[in-house]
């Protein structure tokens, strides 16, 4: 009997176009002029922190706090699920069909499919539900929103995504990995076969140099 293959897909700009969590925050801010004003008032802090890689996470936490402060956890979850249903639903226009079709081909073949994303875990799970992938394994950035305090976050981006996969029991190398950008180069290198989904033109030469000219590019 052949061994089950493990296949990893990124989420944002691979299965869904755009940064989903950033769009969710924008959705929250558009609903509340007061929160939008709070983001503006805290801009000197998060812009300064965001300019340095070592403090970028702190900048992101401040922006998320400003967009969510005071929201009851139940309300926050309802808003998140509502956004996910619209953003990733059939009528949202954000689905990347060629990558989703490939994902379903792997599932039909009996492969173990894992979605590994830098998106916050609660939103990633809601988005996968909206995509009809509620039974697919999801490895995402740890995230806990607090009503008044800064949120807790542990990103799963770059090399940290590979560590998160290992912590979730995924053995490396995986058979296939699908992503779109240079940030996921550690993941793509941790696969026997790498696939690029609609990569940005300015990043494609560097990706091909790192991965080899024979890498599959899905457009």
Long-range contacts (C-beta under 8 A, 24 or more apart in sequence): 4-110, 4-111, 4-112, 5-106, 5-109, 5-111, 5-112, 5-174, 5-175, 5-176, 6-111, 6-112, 6-114, 6-170, 6-171, 6-174, 6-175, 7-103, 7-106, 7-111, 7-112, 7-113, 7-114, 7-174, 7-175, 7-176, 7-177, 7-178, 8-113, 8-114, 8-115, 8-116, 8-165, 8-170, 8-174, 8-176, 8-177, 8-178, 8-187, 8-191, 9-99, 9-103, 9-113, 9-114, 9-115, 9-116, 9-177, 9-178, 9-179, 10-115, 10-116, 10-117, 10-178, 10-179, 10-180, 10-184, 10-187, 10-197, 11-115, 11-116, 11-117, 11-119, 11-124, 11-127, 11-128, 11-140, 12-117, 12-118, 12-119, 13-96, 13-180, 13-181, 13-197, 13-198, 14-96, 14-99, 14-178, 14-179, 14-180, 14-197, 15-95, 15-96, 15-99, 15-100, 15-103, 15-115, 15-131, 16-87, 16-88, 16-94, 16-95, 16-96, 16-127, 16-131, 17-94, 17-95, 17-96, 18-94, 20-84, 20-87, 20-88, 20-119, 20-123, 20-124, 20-127, 21-119, 21-120, 21-123, 23-83, 23-87, 24-80, 24-83, 24-87, 24-123, 25-63, 25-64, 25-67, 27-79, 27-83, 28-67, 28-68, 28-79, 29-67, 35-66, 35-67, 35-68, 35-69, 38-66, 38-69, 39-63, 39-66, 39-67, 42-66, 57-153, 57-155, 60-153, 61-150, 61-151, 61-153, 62-150, 64-145, 64-150, 64-151, 64-153, 65-149, 65-150, 65-151, 68-145, 68-151, 69-147, 69-148, 70-147, 70-148, 71-145, 71-147, 72-147, 73-145, 73-147, 76-145, 77-122, 80-122, 80-123, 80-126, 81-126, 81-129, 83-123, 83-126, 84-123, 84-126, 84-127, 84-129, 84-130, 85-126, 85-130, 87-127, 87-130, 88-127, 88-128, 88-130, 88-131, 89-130, 95-131, 96-197, 96-198, 98-197, 98-218, 98-219, 99-178, 99-197, 99-218, 100-131, 102-178, 102-195, 102-218, 103-133, 103-178, 106-176, 107-136, 111-175, 111-176, 112-137, 113-137, 114-138, 114-139, 114-165, 114-168, 114-170, 114-174, 115-139, 115-140, 116-140, 116-156, 116-161, 116-164, 116-165, 116-187, 117-141, 117-156, 117-161, 118-155, 118-156, 118-157, 118-161, 118-183, 120-153, 137-168, 139-164, 139-165, 139-168, 139-170, 140-164, 157-183, 158-183, 158-184, 158-185, 158-186, 159-186, 161-186, 161-187, 162-186, 162-187, 162-190, 165-190, 178-218, 181-207, 182-206, 182-207, 185-210, 185-211
